Amino acid sequence: MNIADWIEKWARAKPGKAAILFEGGEMTYPRFNDEIKAAARLLKSQLDIAPGDRVAYLGQNHPQLLVFLFACARLGAILVPLNWRLAPREHVGMLRNCGAKAFFIDEPYRQQCASLDAELPGCRFVAMAQGGDDGRWPRLAELSRRADGVDRHEGIGLDSPLLIIYTSGTTGSPKGAVLTQEAVQYNAFNSALLHDMTSQDLILSLLPLFHVGGLNVQTTTALYVGATVILHRLFEPRLVLDAIIEQKPTLTILLPAHMPALRSLADWETADFSCLRAVLTGSSAIPRDMIRYWHDRGIPLLNMYGASETAPVAIHQSVANAFATEGSIGFPAMHCEIRVIDANGNDCPTGEPGEILIRGKNVMSHYWNNEEATRAALAGGWFHSGDIGYVNPAGCYFIIDRKKDMIISGGENIYPTEIENVLMMHPDVQEASVVGRSDPHWGEVPVAVVVAREGCKLEKRDILEWFDGKLGRYKHPKDVIFVDELPRNEMRKVVKHVLRDMVAS
């Protein structure tokens, strides 16, 4: 058995049921199943994809990405969805790291990838669009027409790796968290229970599918339970409100960064949200006014905690307890074990803060090609989150700090070291450090604190322009502060809490 069997079974059980609604079109479960089989034949016969081979995808949300996910499940291949907000050089690093055998590129990103194929001779580039390219890459439609043969590899089971999700590490180098089919299956178990999700639900999916939050929290779970997914290409506030009014979804995910844009719509405040059984949120500290906004309307706002490495559902609130546990992250997911440990690895008493550890079949198997990071993250058979929290006497969990120094901006994790590495490449920068500053729209934004080399004159514009093409735009510093020296402790380490106070003022 593999998770593609979900779709095949629903195609038989509910032949008229819509699996995905996308931009005015409908894909039923039988058609979805046929598309998955066709994609598996394409991958196998045209691109020679074998069990364990990596298939990369760069594009905004589209049913085709979900088709490839389940096609890879049939073949035992591994899908690598790339973050389209990153710069091309970052994509090259990930493609090299995972050793992608095929790379599917949607039209908005074809031009920026045009020069990359020469650097990746072992990877077959495929254009998703019907036209507009120079013909040097095969097109998806052409490969589909030529595809034939069988649509699966035999013996593929839940132990097969299915996804590599890249997540930046504290060293600034992206790490590829490997999730097996079993991890995705158990995440679906956890998430279905989180939401009380059934085949009668209608899911509005608007987070990017290159994140486990967009892919697995509700989207793949909906396909596991036989529900219908309304898939949006991007987060567009007007389209979100129109979907709620016209299509009446029962569940969706909204992050704190979404709320200002939604509430700025002239008719948002008067809209009828009664179709929503619950709204899920997470990825950053949840402002109390956002909690009150939904709870005052009688709609539970469910906080969910997890990571790319946990597929991601690990701790969560539910419809039954959301109102009573405001401000918490809830209780352990049904198929997860949670510990809170001190610096010596001992379990913390109730109410005492420590690092949150997670164990369950939803946890990643390893980081791709990174044994050292795998050993550290999975020491003792538990995933070490690096997040600090505590559990109260009722067994309810609270987060009091995040992974050291990490900045969460608009739901995206940003690691200062990655930005600092780029800063230190500037010939006129002596040293630099990056911290987060509170922002009313994004939650936090990165700010660079820079010491210029002696005799060099730097301006804010020089630093901001330095990042063009080197990192995704959302990682670029939003401000630059110049200082004579960085504050350091007796061990010569930069004292970041002093920097945070500096940039806050």
GUFIPA-867457 format. One record per residue (C-alpha): residue number from 1; residue in one letter; chain; y negated, z negated, x. Coordinates in nm, 3 decimals. Each point is the difference from the previous one (the first is absolute). Layout:
BEGIN
R   resi   resn   chain         v         w         u
R    NUM      a       A         Y         Z         X
...
***
This chain:
BEGIN
R   resi   resn   chain         v         w         u
R      1      m       A     0.000     0.000     0.000
R      2      n       A    -0.358     0.066     0.108
R      3      i       A    -0.332    -0.046    -0.181
R      4      a       A    -0.018     0.367    -0.104
R      5      d       A     0.270    -0.097    -0.249
R      6      w       A    -0.271    -0.185    -0.195
R      7      i       A    -0.156     0.331    -0.095
R      8      e       A     0.328     0.179    -0.066
R      9      k       A     0.113    -0.275    -0.237
R     10      w       A    -0.329    -0.010    -0.191
R     11      a       A     0.009     0.381    -0.027
R     12      r       A     0.327    -0.034    -0.190
R     13      a       A    -0.094    -0.308    -0.201
R     14      k       A    -0.350     0.113    -0.107
R     15      p       A    -0.028     0.378     0.032
R     16      g       A    -0.330     0.017    -0.187
R     17      k       A    -0.165    -0.286     0.187
R     18      a       A    -0.304     0.069     0.221
R     19      a       A     0.045    -0.129     0.354
R     20      i       A    -0.342     0.104     0.137
R     21      l       A    -0.326     0.105    -0.164
R     22      f       A    -0.232     0.173     0.245
R     23      e       A    -0.326     0.187    -0.054
R     24      g       A     0.088     0.113    -0.351
R     25      g       A     0.361     0.086     0.076
R     26      e       A     0.322    -0.180    -0.087
R     27      m       A     0.317    -0.026     0.205
R     28      t       A     0.298    -0.127    -0.198
R     29      y       A     0.283    -0.190     0.165
R     30      p       A     0.233     0.307    -0.017
R     31      r       A    -0.264     0.221     0.161
R     32      f       A    -0.076    -0.269     0.257
R     33      n       A     0.369    -0.017     0.083
R     34      d       A     0.018     0.380     0.035
R     35      e       A    -0.305     0.000     0.230
R     36      i       A     0.158    -0.270     0.217
R     37      k       A     0.323     0.198     0.036
R     38      a       A    -0.194     0.317     0.080
R     39      a       A    -0.203    -0.184     0.266
R     40      a       A     0.321    -0.140     0.150
R     41      r       A     0.143     0.354     0.024
R     42      l       A    -0.325     0.116     0.163
R     43      l       A     0.001    -0.280     0.257
R     44      k       A     0.368     0.050     0.079
R     45      s       A     0.029     0.379     0.004
R     46      q       A    -0.346     0.107     0.120
R     47      l       A    -0.101    -0.284     0.233
R     48      d       A     0.343    -0.126     0.105
R     49      i       A    -0.078    -0.359    -0.101
R     50      a       A     0.295    -0.226     0.071
R     51      p       A     0.057    -0.372    -0.067
R     52      g       A    -0.248    -0.203     0.200
R     53      d       A    -0.248     0.286     0.055
R     54      r       A    -0.366    -0.076    -0.070
R     55      v       A    -0.205     0.201    -0.251
R     56      a       A    -0.378    -0.062     0.015
R     57      y       A    -0.241     0.063    -0.285
R     58      l       A    -0.381     0.017     0.012
R     59      g       A    -0.172     0.034    -0.336
R     60      q       A    -0.166    -0.180    -0.285
R     61      n       A     0.205    -0.135    -0.289
R     62      h       A     0.216     0.273    -0.150
R     63      p       A     0.340     0.014    -0.175
R     64      q       A     0.129     0.199     0.299
R     65      l       A    -0.013    -0.309     0.220
R     66      l       A     0.225    -0.185    -0.246
R     67      v       A     0.229     0.303    -0.016
R     68      f       A     0.034    -0.010     0.381
R     69      l       A     0.065    -0.374    -0.007
R     70      f       A     0.304     0.035    -0.224
R     71      a       A     0.110     0.323     0.171
R     72      c       A     0.006    -0.193     0.329
R     73      a       A     0.204    -0.268    -0.176
R     74      r       A     0.262     0.262    -0.096
R     75      l       A     0.019     0.124     0.361
R     76      g       A    -0.027    -0.333     0.182
R     77      a       A    -0.323     0.123     0.160
R     78      i       A    -0.311    -0.211     0.059
R     79      l       A    -0.336     0.076    -0.164
R     80      v       A    -0.314    -0.078     0.203
R     81      p       A    -0.306     0.008    -0.229
R     82      l       A    -0.314     0.020     0.214
R     83      n       A    -0.333    -0.158    -0.079
R     84      w       A    -0.236     0.289    -0.073
R     85      r       A    -0.298    -0.222     0.087
R     86      l       A     0.096    -0.001     0.367
R     87      a       A    -0.124     0.236     0.269
R     88      p       A     0.224     0.287     0.124
R     89      r       A     0.055    -0.171     0.337
R     90      e       A     0.145    -0.300    -0.184
R     91      h       A     0.235     0.230    -0.192
R     92      v       A     0.123     0.155     0.325
R     93      g       A     0.085    -0.343     0.136
R     94      m       A     0.203    -0.087    -0.309
R     95      l       A     0.178     0.336    -0.011
R     96      r       A     0.097    -0.036     0.366
R     97      n       A     0.110    -0.358    -0.048
R     98      c       A     0.229     0.077    -0.293
R     99      g       A     0.118     0.335     0.139
R    100      a       A    -0.064     0.182    -0.328
R    101      k       A     0.215     0.309    -0.045
R    102      a       A    -0.209     0.137    -0.289
R    103      f       A    -0.363    -0.054    -0.096
R    104      f       A    -0.130     0.096    -0.347
R    105      i       A    -0.379     0.037    -0.018
R    106      d       A    -0.203     0.028    -0.318
R    107      e       A    -0.300     0.231    -0.015
R    108      p       A    -0.289    -0.246     0.058
R    109      y       A     0.148    -0.087     0.342
R    110      r       A     0.133     0.338     0.115
R    111      q       A    -0.308     0.086     0.207
R    112      q       A    -0.008    -0.332     0.188
R    113      c       A     0.369     0.043     0.088
R    114      a       A    -0.036     0.363     0.108
R    115      s       A     0.005    -0.079     0.372
R    116      l       A     0.268    -0.270    -0.008
R    117      d       A     0.315     0.212    -0.017
R    118      a       A    -0.031     0.100     0.366
R    119      e       A     0.021    -0.369     0.093
R    120      l       A     0.311    -0.057    -0.212
R    121      p       A     0.237     0.284     0.086
R    122      g       A     0.302    -0.174    -0.151
R    123      c       A    -0.162    -0.038    -0.342
R    124      r       A    -0.006     0.271    -0.270
R    125      f       A    -0.338     0.014    -0.176
R    126      v       A     0.005     0.105    -0.366
R    127      a       A    -0.308     0.082    -0.210
R    128      m       A     0.006    -0.141    -0.352
R    129      a       A    -0.261     0.241    -0.137
R    130      q       A     0.077     0.344    -0.138
R    131      g       A    -0.261     0.174     0.213
R    132      g       A    -0.304    -0.045     0.219
R    133      d       A     0.182    -0.041     0.331
R    134      d       A     0.045     0.250     0.281
R    135      g       A     0.372     0.046    -0.068
R    136      r       A     0.122    -0.167     0.317
R    137      w       A     0.162    -0.283    -0.195
R    138      p       A     0.257     0.061    -0.272
R    139      r       A    -0.112    -0.096    -0.349
R    140      l       A     0.184    -0.240    -0.223
R    141      a       A     0.042     0.261    -0.274
R    142      e       A     0.152     0.251     0.244
R    143      l       A     0.251    -0.251     0.133
R    144      s       A     0.087    -0.103    -0.355
R    145      r       A     0.084     0.358    -0.096
R    146      r       A     0.238     0.032     0.296
R    147      a       A     0.167    -0.339    -0.042
R    148      d       A     0.367    -0.008    -0.092
R    149      g       A     0.318    -0.196     0.057
R    150      v       A     0.083    -0.360    -0.082
R    151      d       A    -0.270    -0.250    -0.091
R    152      r       A     0.128    -0.315     0.170
R    153      h       A     0.180    -0.138     0.300
R    154      e       A     0.314    -0.193    -0.085
R    155      g       A     0.038    -0.369     0.073
R    156      i       A    -0.369    -0.089    -0.024
R    157      g       A    -0.039    -0.356    -0.126
R    158      l       A    -0.254    -0.274    -0.040
R    159      d       A     0.031    -0.097     0.367
R    160      s       A    -0.162     0.330     0.104
R    161      p       A    -0.361    -0.022     0.125
R    162      l       A    -0.236     0.170    -0.244
R    163      l       A    -0.361    -0.067     0.099
R    164      i       A    -0.209    -0.051     0.310
R    165      i       A    -0.329    -0.159    -0.101
R    166      y       A    -0.252    -0.022     0.282
R    167      t       A    -0.200    -0.318     0.018
R    168      s       A    -0.245    -0.084     0.279
R    169      g       A     0.100    -0.286     0.227
R    170      t       A    -0.215    -0.260     0.165
R    171      t       A     0.016     0.198     0.323
R    172      g       A    -0.160     0.294    -0.179
R    173      s       A     0.311     0.218     0.024
R    174      p       A     0.149     0.102    -0.336
R    175      k       A     0.349    -0.132    -0.069
R    176      g       A     0.243     0.185    -0.226
R    177      a       A     0.170    -0.242    -0.239
R    178      v       A     0.342     0.142    -0.094
R    179      l       A     0.106    -0.065    -0.360
R    180      t       A     0.354     0.077    -0.107
R    181      q       A     0.095     0.127    -0.344
R    182      e       A     0.128    -0.352    -0.068
R    183      a       A    -0.345    -0.142     0.083
R    184      v       A    -0.161     0.236    -0.253
R    185      q       A     0.272    -0.087    -0.254
R    186      y       A    -0.055    -0.376     0.038
R    187      n       A    -0.376     0.044    -0.009
R    188      a       A     0.050     0.176    -0.334
R    189      f       A     0.206    -0.297    -0.119
R    190      n       A    -0.277    -0.239     0.105
R    191      s       A    -0.279     0.212    -0.144
R    192      a       A     0.172     0.064    -0.333
R    193      l       A     0.030    -0.375    -0.047
R    194      l       A    -0.358    -0.054     0.117
R    195      h       A    -0.133     0.230    -0.275
R    196      d       A     0.273    -0.044    -0.264
R    197      m       A     0.006     0.380     0.037
R    198      t       A     0.221     0.210    -0.229
R    199      s       A     0.051     0.366    -0.084
R    200      q       A    -0.261    -0.039    -0.273
R    201      d       A    -0.281    -0.057     0.251
R    202      l       A    -0.264     0.253     0.096
R    203      i       A    -0.122    -0.054     0.357
R    204      l       A    -0.341     0.115     0.124
R    205      s       A     0.054     0.061     0.374
R    206      l       A    -0.319     0.056     0.198
R    207      l       A     0.051    -0.166     0.340
R    208      p       A     0.092     0.237     0.286
R    209      l       A     0.374     0.056     0.027
R    210      f       A    -0.007    -0.020     0.380
R    211      h       A    -0.028    -0.378    -0.051
R    212      v       A     0.292    -0.207    -0.124
R    213      g       A    -0.245    -0.146    -0.252
R    214      g       A    -0.056     0.338    -0.162
R    215      l       A     0.353     0.127     0.050
R    216      n       A     0.224    -0.296    -0.076
R    217      v       A    -0.176    -0.277    -0.193
R    218      q       A    -0.009     0.193    -0.327
R    219      t       A     0.072     0.371     0.061
R    220      t       A     0.358     0.003     0.131
R    221      t       A     0.075    -0.306    -0.212
R    222      a       A    -0.105     0.194    -0.310
R    223      l       A     0.240     0.279     0.095
R    224      y       A     0.277    -0.257     0.051
R    225      v       A    -0.043    -0.141    -0.352
R    226      g       A    -0.053     0.341    -0.162
R    227      a       A    -0.367    -0.046    -0.085
R    228      t       A    -0.275     0.266     0.018
R    229      v       A    -0.251     0.022     0.287
R    230      i       A    -0.352     0.133    -0.051
R    231      l       A    -0.073     0.114     0.355
R    232      h       A    -0.359     0.043     0.121
R    233      r       A    -0.070     0.204     0.313
R    234      l       A    -0.276    -0.240     0.110
R    235      f       A    -0.183    -0.302    -0.134
R    236      e       A    -0.271     0.152    -0.218
R    237      p       A    -0.170    -0.265    -0.217
R    238      r       A    -0.080     0.238    -0.287
R    239      l       A     0.358     0.129    -0.012
R    240      v       A     0.136    -0.355     0.004
R    241      l       A    -0.205    -0.099    -0.303
R    242      d       A     0.084     0.325    -0.181
R    243      a       A     0.371    -0.061     0.062
R    244      i       A    -0.021    -0.353    -0.139
R    245      i       A    -0.186     0.119    -0.311
R    246      e       A     0.202     0.315    -0.069
R    247      q       A     0.349    -0.058     0.144
R    248      k       A     0.016    -0.378    -0.049
R    249      p       A     0.206    -0.115     0.300
R    250      t       A     0.166    -0.339    -0.022
R    251      l       A    -0.018    -0.087     0.372
R    252      t       A    -0.215     0.095     0.300
R    253      i       A    -0.121    -0.128     0.337
R    254      l       A    -0.370    -0.062     0.066
R    255      l       A    -0.129    -0.144     0.327
R    256      p       A    -0.319    -0.206     0.038
R    257      a       A    -0.165     0.299     0.171
R    258      h       A     0.053     0.208    -0.314
R    259      m       A    -0.186    -0.229    -0.235
R    260      p       A    -0.365     0.074     0.095
R    261      a       A     0.052     0.375    -0.047
R    262      l       A     0.180    -0.050    -0.332
R    263      r       A    -0.254    -0.244    -0.138
R    264      s       A    -0.283     0.237     0.090
R    265      l       A     0.129     0.247    -0.261
R    266      a       A    -0.230    -0.008    -0.303
R    267      d       A     0.285    -0.042    -0.251
R    268      w       A     0.233    -0.222     0.202
R    269      e       A    -0.115    -0.330    -0.149
R    270      t       A     0.048     0.119    -0.357
R    271      a       A     0.337     0.168     0.059
R    272      d       A     0.317    -0.120    -0.174
R    273      f       A     0.250    -0.132     0.255
R    274      s       A     0.247    -0.142    -0.250
R    275      c       A     0.266     0.252     0.107
R    276      l       A     0.036    -0.183     0.334
R    277      r       A     0.268    -0.270     0.005
R    278      a       A    -0.112    -0.100     0.349
R    279      v       A    -0.200     0.118     0.301
R    280      l       A     0.149    -0.050     0.346
R    281      t       A    -0.216    -0.065     0.303
R    282      g       A     0.033    -0.113     0.360
R    283      s       A    -0.062     0.110     0.362
R    284      s       A    -0.297    -0.236     0.047
R    285      a       A    -0.148    -0.323    -0.128
R    286      i       A    -0.056     0.038    -0.372
R    287      p       A    -0.355    -0.091    -0.106
R    288      r       A    -0.008    -0.262    -0.273
R    289      d       A    -0.230     0.216    -0.213
R    290      m       A     0.264     0.276    -0.001
R    291      i       A     0.265    -0.247    -0.118
R    292      r       A    -0.231    -0.128    -0.272
R    293      y       A    -0.098     0.356    -0.099
R    294      w       A     0.356     0.088    -0.101
R    295      h       A     0.113    -0.342    -0.118
R    296      d       A    -0.301    -0.033    -0.230
R    297      r       A     0.125     0.320    -0.164
R    298      g       A     0.346    -0.148    -0.044
R    299      i       A     0.155     0.233     0.261
R    300      p       A     0.200    -0.169     0.279
R    301      l       A    -0.118     0.092     0.350
R    302      l       A     0.311    -0.027     0.215
R    303      n       A    -0.039    -0.074     0.369
R    304      m       A     0.279     0.138     0.219
R    305      y       A     0.059    -0.081     0.367
R    306      g       A     0.201     0.203     0.247
R    307      a       A    -0.021     0.247     0.287
R    308      s       A     0.118     0.345     0.100
R    309      e       A     0.288    -0.177     0.170
R    310      t       A     0.113    -0.161    -0.330
R    311      a       A    -0.010     0.321    -0.207
R    312      p       A    -0.234    -0.191    -0.110
R    313      v       A     0.071    -0.248    -0.285
R    314      a       A     0.071    -0.348     0.141
R    315      i       A    -0.206    -0.258    -0.194
R    316      h       A    -0.174     0.059    -0.332
R    317      q       A    -0.142    -0.131    -0.321
R    318      s       A     0.143     0.118    -0.331
R    319      v       A    -0.128     0.056    -0.352
R    320      a       A     0.145    -0.338    -0.097
R    321      n       A    -0.181    -0.204     0.267
R    322      a       A    -0.310     0.199     0.104
R    323      f       A    -0.244    -0.202    -0.212
R    324      a       A     0.143    -0.334     0.115
R    325      t       A     0.006     0.087     0.372
R    326      e       A    -0.342     0.157     0.053
R    327      g       A    -0.095     0.026     0.367
R    328      s       A     0.359    -0.001     0.124
R    329      i       A     0.238     0.277     0.108
R    330      g       A     0.269    -0.141    -0.228
R    331      f       A     0.367    -0.062     0.063
R    332      p       A     0.268     0.164     0.218
R    333      a       A     0.138     0.326    -0.134
R    334      m       A     0.347    -0.029    -0.151
R    335      h       A     0.177     0.156     0.299
R    336      c       A    -0.214    -0.158     0.276
R    337      e       A     0.015    -0.325     0.193
R    338      i       A    -0.325    -0.147     0.133
R    339      r       A    -0.068    -0.256     0.271
R    340      v       A    -0.323    -0.149     0.134
R    341      i       A     0.031    -0.109     0.364
R    342      d       A    -0.218    -0.176     0.255
R    343      a       A    -0.073     0.109     0.356
R    344      n       A     0.331    -0.150     0.115
R    345      g       A     0.206     0.190    -0.256
R    346      n       A     0.061    -0.302    -0.222
R    347      d       A    -0.032     0.018    -0.378
R    348      c       A    -0.335    -0.134    -0.117
R    349      p       A    -0.012    -0.279    -0.258
R    350      t       A    -0.128     0.085    -0.346
R    351      g       A    -0.374     0.063     0.011
R    352      e       A    -0.016     0.046     0.377
R    353      p       A    -0.111     0.345     0.120
R    354      g       A     0.213     0.211     0.231
R    355      e       A     0.123     0.353     0.059
R    356      i       A     0.175     0.171    -0.292
R    357      l       A     0.350     0.134     0.075
R    358      i       A     0.194     0.231    -0.232
R    359      r       A     0.370     0.086    -0.025
R    360      g       A     0.170     0.239    -0.240
R    361      k       A     0.163     0.340    -0.031
R    362      n       A    -0.343     0.149    -0.066
R    363      v       A    -0.109    -0.078     0.359
R    364      m       A    -0.014     0.283     0.253
R    365      s       A     0.293     0.057     0.233
R    366      h       A    -0.221     0.051     0.309
R    367      y       A    -0.308     0.165     0.145
R    368      w       A     0.073     0.355     0.106
R    369      n       A     0.038     0.031     0.378
R    370      n       A    -0.147    -0.346     0.057
R    371      e       A     0.265    -0.257     0.088
R    372      e       A    -0.245    -0.256     0.134
R    373      a       A    -0.210    -0.005    -0.317
R    374      t       A     0.318    -0.008    -0.212
R    375      r       A     0.134    -0.304     0.183
R    376      a       A    -0.328    -0.184    -0.043
R    377      a       A    -0.044     0.091    -0.367
R    378      l       A     0.361    -0.075    -0.103
R    379      a       A     0.070    -0.299     0.226
R    380      g       A     0.269    -0.220    -0.146
R    381      g       A     0.074     0.249    -0.278
R    382      w       A    -0.333    -0.061    -0.177
R    383      f       A    -0.304     0.227    -0.018
R    384      h       A    -0.291    -0.183     0.162
R    385      s       A    -0.307     0.106    -0.199
R    386      g       A    -0.269    -0.156     0.219
R    387      d       A    -0.172    -0.112    -0.322
R    388      i       A    -0.083    -0.366    -0.052
R    389      g       A     0.070    -0.165    -0.333
R    390      y       A     0.154    -0.301    -0.168
R    391      v       A     0.216    -0.088    -0.299
R    392      n       A    -0.094    -0.263    -0.258
R    393      p       A     0.241    -0.250    -0.163
R    394      a       A     0.069     0.246    -0.283
R    395      g       A     0.120     0.266     0.248
R    396      c       A    -0.312     0.215    -0.042
R    397      y       A    -0.135     0.169     0.314
R    398      f       A    -0.358     0.036     0.123
R    399      i       A    -0.146     0.207     0.285
R    400      i       A    -0.271    -0.169     0.205
R    401      d       A    -0.035     0.246     0.288
R    402      r       A     0.111     0.351     0.090
R    403      k       A     0.163     0.158     0.297
R    404      k       A    -0.204    -0.094     0.300
R    405      d       A    -0.327     0.190     0.015
R    406      m       A     0.111     0.270    -0.247
R    407      i       A    -0.272     0.157    -0.215
R    408      i       A     0.087     0.116    -0.352
R    409      s       A    -0.250     0.259    -0.118
R    410      g       A     0.048     0.158    -0.341
R    411      g       A     0.368    -0.090     0.007
R    412      e       A     0.057     0.156     0.344
R    413      n       A     0.117    -0.213     0.293
R    414      i       A    -0.221     0.047     0.306
R    415      y       A     0.091    -0.155     0.334
R    416      p       A    -0.299    -0.067     0.227
R    417      t       A     0.199     0.068     0.319
R    418      e       A     0.046     0.363    -0.104
R    419      i       A    -0.377     0.042    -0.037
R    420      e       A    -0.065    -0.194     0.320
R    421      n       A     0.230     0.236     0.192
R    422      v       A    -0.216     0.295    -0.107
R    423      l       A    -0.320    -0.187     0.083
R    424      m       A     0.123    -0.072     0.352
R    425      m       A     0.052     0.373     0.058
R    426      h       A    -0.379     0.050    -0.023
R    427      p       A    -0.134     0.043     0.354
R    428      d       A    -0.306    -0.217    -0.066
R    429      v       A     0.181    -0.295    -0.162
R    430      q       A     0.074    -0.297     0.225
R    431      e       A     0.188    -0.203    -0.259
R    432      a       A     0.025    -0.020    -0.375
R    433      s       A     0.153    -0.192    -0.284
R    434      v       A     0.037     0.069    -0.372
R    435      v       A    -0.001    -0.241    -0.292
R    436      g       A    -0.029     0.028    -0.375
R    437      r       A    -0.310    -0.065    -0.205
R    438      s       A    -0.004    -0.070    -0.371
R    439      d       A    -0.100     0.301    -0.209
R    440      p       A    -0.064    -0.001    -0.378
R    441      h       A     0.171     0.335    -0.055
R    442      w       A     0.284     0.019     0.257
R    443      g       A     0.075    -0.370     0.034
R    444      e       A    -0.040     0.024     0.376
R    445      v       A    -0.123     0.260     0.248
R    446      p       A     0.049     0.017     0.378
R    447      v       A    -0.297    -0.081     0.223
R    448      a       A    -0.007     0.075     0.374
R    449      v       A    -0.152    -0.246     0.247
R    450      v       A    -0.073     0.191     0.321
R    451      v       A    -0.106    -0.078     0.356
R    452      a       A    -0.146     0.308     0.168
R    453      r       A     0.064     0.077     0.366
R    454      e       A    -0.280    -0.101     0.234
R    455      g       A    -0.269     0.265     0.014
R    456      c       A     0.125     0.180    -0.312
R    457      k       A    -0.203     0.024    -0.317
R    458      l       A     0.208     0.014    -0.316
R    459      e       A    -0.111     0.029    -0.359
R    460      k       A     0.186    -0.067    -0.322
R    461      r       A     0.023     0.373    -0.069
R    462      d       A     0.174     0.062     0.334
R    463      i       A     0.279    -0.242    -0.089
R    464      l       A     0.047     0.115    -0.359
R    465      e       A     0.019     0.367     0.101
R    466      w       A     0.256    -0.083     0.271
R    467      f       A     0.265    -0.061    -0.268
R    468      d       A    -0.021     0.347    -0.155
R    469      g       A     0.347     0.157     0.012
R    470      k       A     0.156    -0.298     0.179
R    471      l       A     0.085    -0.228    -0.292
R    472      g       A     0.012     0.029    -0.378
R    473      r       A    -0.348    -0.034    -0.152
R    474      y       A     0.083    -0.326    -0.174
R    475      k       A     0.066    -0.161     0.339
R    476      h       A    -0.339     0.092     0.144
R    477      p       A    -0.236    -0.294     0.062
R    478      k       A    -0.266    -0.025    -0.267
R    479      d       A    -0.242    -0.179     0.230
R    480      v       A    -0.051    -0.062     0.372
R    481      i       A    -0.147    -0.308     0.164
R    482      f       A    -0.094     0.006     0.367
R    483      v       A     0.026    -0.319     0.206
R    484      d       A    -0.030    -0.094     0.367
R    485      e       A     0.347    -0.157     0.007
R    486      l       A     0.286    -0.083    -0.233
R    487      p       A     0.074    -0.367    -0.073
R    488      r       A     0.318    -0.110     0.178
R    489      n       A     0.203    -0.317     0.027
R    490      e       A     0.129    -0.166     0.315
R    491      m       A     0.293     0.245     0.004
R    492      r       A    -0.253     0.288    -0.008
R    493      k       A     0.117     0.110    -0.342
R    494      v       A    -0.269     0.121    -0.239
R    495      v       A    -0.080    -0.268    -0.258
R    496      k       A     0.006     0.208    -0.314
R    497      h       A    -0.116    -0.267    -0.242
R    498      v       A    -0.328    -0.012     0.192
R    499      l       A    -0.030     0.378    -0.034
R    500      r       A     0.070    -0.021    -0.372
R    501      d       A    -0.281    -0.251    -0.040
R    502      m       A    -0.225     0.228     0.203
R    503      v       A     0.063     0.313    -0.205
R    504      a       A    -0.015    -0.193    -0.328
R    505      s       A    -0.354    -0.108     0.083
***
